[in-house]
Amino acid sequence: MVSLSVMAQTAEKRSVVIGSRTEKPKWCEADFYLSTALSPNAVQAGNRTVKIFGERLSEDEFRFAVFDRWGTIVYQSTSLESMATNGWDGRSITGAALVSGTYPYRLTAVDKSGKRFEKKGVITIIY
């Protein structure tokens, strides 16, 4: 919960509380994070995959898909747990390493409050 107080300045006192309201914080994209670049040959293991971080999303109806420039799905996962622990390593569905470049992705899920969620963006593979 966030408490908000509105202050006003008067001649007699520096500030007076005019009103107070308590609101639940609204959900924002910062409640989860998706890394958007990977380098399969990186020295640091954390840079070799794209992972999803945060506690906002639910496993229900989770789907993560990566596309090539022609719109063909080159990778997909329906497991939030797998994307949070293992991530995507830049390989296609067949296991072939994808070339350096940018790959559009689409993530659809339901958050823990039951609201549907969709995020689109681009993942960069760097060798």
TORZA-138214 format. One record per residue (C-alpha): residue in one letter; x, y, z. Coordinates in nm, 2 decimals, decimal comma, m for minus. Layout:
BEGIN
   resn        u        v        w
      a        X        Y        Z
...
//
This chain:
BEGIN
   resn        u        v        w
      m     0,00     0,00     0,00
      v     0,11     0,36    m0,07
      s    m0,01     0,65     0,14
      l    m0,04     0,98    m0,04
      s    m0,08     1,31     0,15
      v    m0,16     1,64    m0,01
      m     0,00     1,94     0,14
      a    m0,09     2,31     0,11
      q     0,10     2,62     0,23
      t    m0,08     2,88     0,44
      a     0,04     3,21     0,60
      e     0,01     3,07     0,95
      k     0,17     2,73     0,89
      r     0,42     2,60     0,65
      s     0,21     2,30     0,56
      v    m0,13     2,15     0,64
      v    m0,26     1,81     0,54
      i    m0,56     1,87     0,32
      g    m0,65     1,51     0,24
      s    m0,51     1,17     0,26
      r    m0,57     0,87     0,04
      t    m0,43     0,51     0,04
      e    m0,40     0,33    m0,29
      k    m0,27    m0,01    m0,40
      p     0,03     0,03    m0,63
      k    m0,06    m0,04    m0,99
      w     0,12    m0,32    m1,17
      c     0,39    m0,20    m1,40
      e     0,63    m0,37    m1,65
      a     0,91    m0,35    m1,39
      d     0,74    m0,64    m1,20
      f     0,92    m0,87    m1,44
      y     1,21    m0,85    m1,67
      l     1,31    m1,03    m1,99
      s     1,67    m1,00    m2,10
      t     1,69    m0,91    m2,47
      a     2,04    m1,00    m2,58
      l     2,25    m1,31    m2,57
      s     2,59    m1,43    m2,68
      p     2,63    m1,81    m2,70
      n     3,01    m1,78    m2,67
      a     3,01    m1,53    m2,38
      v     3,26    m1,57    m2,10
      q     2,99    m1,51    m1,84
      a     2,73    m1,79    m1,83
      g     2,45    m1,54    m1,76
      n     2,51    m1,37    m2,09
      r     2,46    m1,69    m2,29
      t     2,09    m1,71    m2,25
      v     1,77    m1,50    m2,24
      k     1,58    m1,55    m1,92
      i     1,26    m1,42    m1,76
      f     1,30    m1,27    m1,41
      g     1,04    m1,16    m1,16
      e     0,74    m1,30    m0,97
      r     0,45    m1,13    m1,15
      l     0,37    m1,39    m1,41
      s     0,19    m1,72    m1,36
      e     0,26    m2,05    m1,53
      d    m0,10    m2,05    m1,66
      e    m0,12    m1,99    m2,04
      f     0,24    m1,89    m2,06
      r     0,39    m1,88    m2,41
      f     0,72    m1,74    m2,53
      a     0,79    m1,75    m2,90
      v     1,09    m1,62    m3,11
      f     1,05    m1,56    m3,48
      d     1,28    m1,51    m3,78
      r     1,26    m1,22    m4,02
      w     0,99    m1,40    m4,22
      g     0,76    m1,47    m3,92
      t     0,84    m1,84    m3,88
      i     0,87    m1,95    m3,52
      v     1,23    m2,06    m3,46
      y     1,19    m2,12    m3,08
      q     0,90    m2,15    m2,84
      s     0,84    m2,25    m2,48
      t     0,52    m2,29    m2,28
      s     0,71    m2,33    m1,95
      l     0,76    m2,02    m1,74
      e     0,98    m2,23    m1,50
      s     1,20    m2,34    m1,79
      m     1,24    m1,98    m1,91
      a     1,32    m1,86    m1,56
      t     1,58    m2,13    m1,49
      n     1,73    m2,24    m1,82
      g     1,62    m1,96    m2,06
      w     1,67    m1,96    m2,43
      d     2,02    m2,02    m2,57
      g     1,98    m1,89    m2,92
      r     1,91    m2,23    m3,08
      s     1,62    m2,31    m3,31
      i     1,35    m2,57    m3,24
      t     1,57    m2,82    m3,42
      g     1,88    m2,74    m3,21
      a     2,07    m2,55    m3,47
      a     2,25    m2,23    m3,36
      l     2,09    m1,92    m3,51
      v     2,31    m1,66    m3,68
      s     2,39    m1,32    m3,53
      g     2,10    m1,08    m3,57
      t     1,78    m0,96    m3,43
      y     1,48    m1,19    m3,37
      p     1,13    m1,06    m3,28
      y     0,97    m1,23    m2,98
      r     0,62    m1,25    m2,83
      l     0,54    m1,34    m2,47
      t     0,19    m1,40    m2,37
      a     0,08    m1,50    m2,02
      v    m0,16    m1,45    m1,73
      d    m0,03    m1,25    m1,43
      k    m0,09    m1,37    m1,08
      s    m0,40    m1,15    m1,05
      g    m0,56    m1,33    m1,35
      k    m0,50    m1,05    m1,61
      r    m0,39    m1,15    m1,96
      f    m0,05    m1,00    m2,06
      e     0,14    m0,97    m2,38
      k     0,48    m0,82    m2,45
      k     0,65    m0,80    m2,79
      g     1,01    m0,69    m2,86
      v     1,34    m0,79    m3,02
      i     1,61    m1,02    m2,90
      t     1,97    m0,97    m3,03
      i     2,21    m1,26    m3,08
      i     2,57    m1,16    m3,08
      y     2,87    m1,38    m3,16
//
